[in-house]
Amino acid sequence: MEAGSSRALASRVLRRSDTLPSLRLTNVDGETVSTRGYYGRRNLVLFFVGNLRCDDCRRLLRALAEKHDEIRGEESEVIAVVPGSREEARKAAEEMRLPFQVLVDPDGETHRRVGAARESGPAAAIIVVDRFEEVYEARYEREGHRLMDADAVVRSLRFIEVQCPECGAPEWPVIEEPALRQRG
């Protein structure tokens, strides 16, 4: 494949401390959603589904749905990015009762932009970013599915929240010293 071709694979995957590129896709209802809309407000868990018929991808989608309230409690949102048609994505989202945004990547271009692609098409990846779009975790499907599980996602989000002095515990807690007693 040619490097300039829209079908070319991404030249690099996202790594910790990279900045997430701005992503704009259509959700299953036909509305345009941009990751920039979450900037400064919410951490993001982006699950790039390799194939909606993949049992491992469907299992992780369901697990993220089960943890949805816990994830939201960490000032975070889940966004699933699925290849294929909007109708296929809508059907899967309804069937699995997904409580989060499901965005459609009809030609796999967004998967390629973030490094979630192989020669045969889109690949699975899970990318956790803080509210300022800095990548905290990025796991890509290579041989089999060795992505983060939903519990590991929640642990990563908790860690992100604790690191942020404006959002979680202060870096150095203030400890009040008892008044010194004078001897008399």
Steps between C-alpha positions, in 0.01 A plus 500: 500500500614851432580722797276778367206269433193531721520120528856511637551372852589744776874548527493508880272409784417734784711466812484633854527882514414542129215738419187341360429637152165674474241247381166588336258223417128441469317311773230239440235776498678693223632778728861618469707444813848639558746398770581872534155542656627314807823701529557633851184330628522122484760224469430268208510126449507445125434142396579446133308186413674283242187321384147502639477125444809436715404326825790659692400851387135437591604364841704815572216726381264323743754522785547873440121539499481322837767734642346810342374658824834436670687649203277810500567532873867549408410808292535291183310393191519190284487539123489195274623550145373225272578420138223445248164659437295716731217246484729215613631716783151604609380140499797386713463794743131425550550124528773541764322797666814711491455808722784697339572670168549265207671672208524364148826476304361384162828487309736424792684832457474594868625156606803558274560851642546360850695191393212252544530335160654204326523423130168314507317797656418654839653345812390524862662752736416667826636846572456679832561876496474764768274803471778688319531230231829361628523126443532309826459145362489367146460128440481354153388163371797310369481123539164417647321743727727620774333831567420646841201353676229727643643479854843616375328789321338611828834473684668717234227762529530507880873554467446784252257667740738474797787648296303811415534746793201699378287187470603262776705490815761775539859399432618593850233476768488786747553371852412731783762499774371509857576826677821486697445504870697740711650362812435706796 
